[in-house]
Amino acid sequence: MLGGGAAGATAAKLLAEWGHSVRLITRPAADSRLAVSLPPSCRKLFETIGVNEVVDEAGFVRASGNTVWWGESEPRVELFADSERGWQVGISRLDELLLSAAATAGATIECRVVTEADLVLAQGRFLIDATGRSGLVARARGVRVYNEAPRTVALVASWTRPGGWPVPDDTHTLIESYESGWAWSVPTAPGTRHIAVMVDPQRSGLVRKAPAREVYLAEIAKTVAFRSLVTTADCSEGPWGWDASGYRASQYAGDNWLVAGDAGSFIDPLSSAGVKKALASGWLAAIAVDTSLADASMRVPALAFFSQREHEMERRYARLSQSFLAEAAPTHPHAFWRDRSDLPDAPTAADVIAVREAYERLRSSPALRLTLGDARLEPRPGIRGRKIVLEPMIIHGDESIRYVAGIDVVALRDLGPRFVQVPELFEAYCRLQGAVALPDFLLALATSVARRWFVSQ
């Protein structure tokens, strides 16, 4: 295994715990000068990976939400649901915790530079490429594909302000769109924040090779909220620069190799999901490898499932980022926004309308009369525990679907025609599958009707 970031360390820990011999090679001393925000939904991943307590004891700043100036001058405060809290983490510290957990689980960790010999696969072994942007295996196998969008560079510096920062909540991630880019900030300690600007290297002072500090401060000066925040603060370190341009893989897995995390794809930081994606990718990579080694007959479907899921994840987050960019673009008539705000085809838009209409029909109908519709069931790969197995799924176009909003729609399909009232169907489903949230159940039911897996009469 190559790379000891979130994806690599996660996969190494799980595979070692499951009894596999794991050798992880990672370069020494990852850069400590980048902090990121993790949403509360990472809690489930931490629990699944088995590092929940380790993360809680690390002393990371716990965030209650975001404060956003996005296409408007007034701040919008966005609190996480149900008073949940996320984490503001230094990347190197998180990697250190995950690597330590992998070593404790039995993985062998080698801190050194990767050589060409490390890319040669031994018989019976899997090679997981989790080397991030370097993507050693991805590049060697020619599966790295760069996005057509313009390049983006992140310039990040550390700022200190005694007494804290004048914002609604000092734990928040701060985000601001401005004339020729966007800026974000996360707290790393009391009175200290990382502040980043995301710029186009061809439409900023970087194109004339101006010093990074000069370019960085010039971009900060274009902001409104951030410029006010740093007026009485000191830029204590930096700026440092990172390439934040997106890419993906044309193929995420082969006979005995996988590309996981940022080695497979890099999503726009605007989605705030990079580390979460890497954790999920490492978890899924471990499951795919464990399944392939345990059952040779499942190797092809397991690796195909991994590749499909990675592709879907990259595409989903890319669409999310572009929708955010399109939201702010009308306020900023600049090439930075014009070049990045074209929304991709959105085949789901009609689906959303259809689901809403189906929901209203179900809500207003005095009785529920459902018959089986156009859906067909076929065995397709899905996750059960730590294995990928073949299980019945609903085939809808090119999609294989088992869950909608966490609701098992195959089980729902079997139950639906037996009941004439939604509450009765809901109770029956909960008895069979366990308690679920009513809004999720109704969304899955409306989706089933909208896509004609059920026909509502």
Order of alpha helices (4+ residues) and beta strands (2+ residues): alpha-beta-beta-alpha-alpha-beta-beta-beta-beta-alpha-beta-beta-alpha-beta-beta-beta-beta-beta-alpha-alpha-beta-beta-beta-alpha-alpha-alpha-alpha-beta-beta-beta-beta-beta-beta-alpha-alpha-alpha-beta
